[in-house]
């Protein structure tokens, strides 16, 4: 891996604010971001990414690369939870295996937002349609996870109806906002977009830094609960994202030549959902333990991806 790229990423102010949040939580500081403020910032980040993606899409030509990239994204969102489920089933219950598999097959919008900032720092372009692909990848993994739980759950503790899960996946606030912003950005003229550019572009990195500070505080508070679960979830939360990200980094060369697009596909494959999946599992698999899959995604996989994962995936892409 390129050492300069790693060091550059580790001195990124947004990442350092994330680390500050973890330190604050471990020191039991009273530092915190008010919940309403945190929610506003997360909505702002999704809006900004969606709107800028729509603007990019408006200046792009529709071609087969978009179709192949979308199919690739959906494919990895289906295949990842399948093999993760059978690995996890050796150690965990069917409900927990299905929930964790769904989380690692689905995507993290916050990781996506951080990856976009990383690409901007490294001066690599990504296409607007990658925003839509991210949204497309959220639901398939959840559905696959539920189907696997229903197939292997002998006690039938998993609720039978898939329709609430599908509906929740499609109406999930983050998905709806980012897709809606994508459409609005696509429809807006260049002159109209310039009118809100200071809001969508100039303050983005500052808001991202504050948001990652909040994520660090949340992650730091969950570490104690998580490490009591033993080493199996820790190892899984480190190794599987790395494998998924590296494989997607290599395989993506067959669907797109754009470095930024390949990187986005890799980071989506490596990321794990800690917003949509917990909400969905509460509906269909109430016996799945959120104290297990939530810290895995948030306290281990997310920090790994934004510190070491992103430089690794970009290095693999640049060398394949």
N, C-alpha and C positions, 0 to 999 in steps of 0.2 A: 504494500500500500504506500502511496505517496505520503511521506512524512510531513512535507510542507502543507499539503491539503488537510491532513489531520490536525496539525497545529493551528492552522488558520481557522478551522471549524471550532476548535476548543477555546479559542480566544474571541469567538463571536459573542457580542454583548448579550444577545437574546439567550444563548445557551448558558452564559455565566449567571444570568438572572435566574434561570431554572435551578442551577446548582445552589445559588443563594437561598432559594426557597426551601430546598432540601435541608440545607444547613440550619436554617431558621426553625424548621419543624423538629429536627433532631435536638436542637438546643432548647426546645420548648419555649421559643420566643412567642410573644403575643402578636407578632407580625402577621397580618392577614389582609386579603383583598375582600371587601364586602361582596356577598353573593350576588347582589343585583348588578354591581359593577363588573364582576367576572362574567356574568351572563351577557351583559351588553357588549363587552369586548369580544367575546366568542362570536356573537352574532355579527358584529362589525367585521371581524376577520373573514367570516364566511361570505358576507355580502361583498367585501372588497375583492376577494379571489373570484367569486362568481361573476361579478360585473366586469372585471378585467379579462376574464376568460371569454365572456360574451363579445367584448370588443375585439379580441384576437380572432375569435371565430368568424366575426363579420368580415374580416379582411382575409380569411382563408378560403381556399377552393375545396369543395367537397370532393374527396377522392377515395380510392380503395384503402389507403392507409388508415383513414378514420374507421372504416368498417372492420379491418383486420385488428386494429388496436382495441376496439370495443369488444370484439369476439375474444381476443386474448385476455382482456381484463375479466370478462365474465367466466372464461374457462378456468383461470387460476382461482377465482372466487368460489368455484365449485369443487375443484380438485383438491385444494389445500385442506378444507375441513374433512374431506374423506380420509386422507391418509393420517391427518392429525388425530382423528377420532380413534382409529385402530391402534395408534401408538399410545394414546392416553388411556385407553380401556385396559391396558395392562396394569395400571396403577390406581385408576380412579373409577368411581361409579359411572354408570351409563349416563346419568343426568349431568354430572360434572364434566365428563368427557365430551358430551355433545355441546355443552355450553362453551367450554374452552375452545373446542374445534371451531365453533361458529364465530367466536371472537377473533381467532387467528385467521380465519378465512375472510372475514369482513374487513373493513378498512377504518382507519382513524382520520377523521377530517383535520384534527389538530396536527397530526404528523404530516399530512398533505400540505397544510399551510406553512409549517416550518420548513418543509422540503422546497417549497416555492421560494422562500426567502434565501435558502442555501444556494439555489440555482442562480438567483439574482446576484448574490455575492460572487459566485464563481463565473458570472457573465455567460450563462448558458440559457438559451431560449427554449420555451416549451409552448406547445400549441394549445389554443383555447379549448379544443374538444377533450383535453385530458380532464377538465373539470367535470364534464358530463360522464366520462368513463368512471371517475371516482364514485359518483352518485350511483351509477349502474351496478357497481361491485358490492354495494352494501347489503342488498336483500338476498342474493343467491346463497351466500354462505349461511345466513340465518335459517333459510328454508331447508338447506341440506342438513344442517345440524339437527333441526327438529325431526326431519324424516329419519335420520339415523337413530335418534333417541327412541322414536316410536317403533322402529324395527327391532331394536335390541332390549327395550325396556319390558321385561317379563311381568313386572308389577303394574304396568300401564299407569304410571304416575304422571306421564306426559299427556297433557290435554290434547284431545283429538283434532281440533279444528286448526287448520293452517291460516284461514282467512284473517283472523286478528293479527297474526304475525306479518302477513303480506301487507295488510292495510297499514299497520304501524310503520313498516319499512318504507312505504311510499309516502306517508304523511309525516314522517319524522321531521322535526323542525329544522335540523341541520341540512337534510337532503332537500326539503322544500325551499329553504332560503337560498341555498347555493344554486339550485336549478332555476329558481325564479329570477335570481340576480343574473344568471347566465343569459336567460331569455331577454331580460331588460337591457343588459349590456349589448346584446346582439342587435336589438331594435334601435338603440340610441345612436344618433349621428355623432360624428367626431366632435362637432361643435358643442353638442349637448354634454358629451362625456367630459370635455375640457372644463365645463362649468363645475363639476364635482371632483376634478382630479386631485385637488389638495386633500380631500377627504379619503379618496380611494387609494391614493398612492403615497403622498408625502408623509403621512403620519402612521403608515402601516407598520413599519419596523418598531416604532416606539410602543404601539399597542401590543404588538407581538411579544416584546420583552416583558411588559407587565403581565400579560396573560401567562407566559411561561414561568414567571415568578410564582403566580398562583398555582400553576400545575406542579411546580416543585414543592410547594408547601403541602399540597394534597398528597403527592407521592411520598414525601417524607413521613407523613402521619400514618400511611398504610404499611410501611415496611415492617413494623413489629408484628402485626397480625400475619403478614405474609410469610415471614421466615419461620414462624412456628409450624408451618405446614410441611417442613422438611425440604430436602434438596431437589426432589424430583420436579416440582413446579418451577424452581429457580433455573435449573438446567434447561428445561423445556423452553422457558421464556427467553433465554439467551440464544439457544442453539437453533430452534425452529425458525425464528425470524431471519437469522443469518442465512440459513439454507434457502429459505423462500426468496429472500432478496437477491442472493447471488445467482440462483437458478433463473429468476426473472430477468436479471441483468444480462445474462448470456442469451436466453431464449428470445428476448425482445428485439434482438437484431434482425430477426426474421419477419417482423411486422412493421418496423420503422427504423430509419437511419438517424433520426434526430436524437442527439445525445440527451437533451432535456426530457423528451418524451419517454425514452428508455429508462431514464432515472426515475421519473414519476411512476412508471409501471413497476419498477423494482421496489420503490419505497411503499407503494400500495400493497404489494405482495408481502412485504416484510412487516407491515403495520398490523396492529390488533385493535379491534373496536372496544372501547370502554364506555360508550354512551348508548348506542343503538342496541347492542346485544344484551347488556344487562336489563334494559327496559323490556326487550322482547322475551327474555328468559323468565322474567317476573310473571308474564302472561301465560306462557306455555309449559314452563318447567320450574315451578316454585321450589322444588326440592334441590335444584342446582345451587351450589353455595357461592354467592357473589363475593364472599370473603376470600375465595380462591382465585377465580378467573379475573376479577376486577384488579387486584394488586398485580397479578401477573402481567396484564396488559399495560397498566398505568405506571407501576413502580419499577418494572424491570425492562420490558420491551420498548416502551416509549423512550426512556432515557438512553438505552443502548442505541436505538436507531438514530436519535438526533446527535449523539456524541461520536460514536464509532461507525455505526451502520452506514450513514450517508457517505462519508469519505470512502468506505470500502466499496459500496455499490458503484459509485462514480468511477473509482479506479478500475474496477472490473469492466465497466462499460467502455472506458477509454482504451482498454487493452484487448477488446474482443471485436 
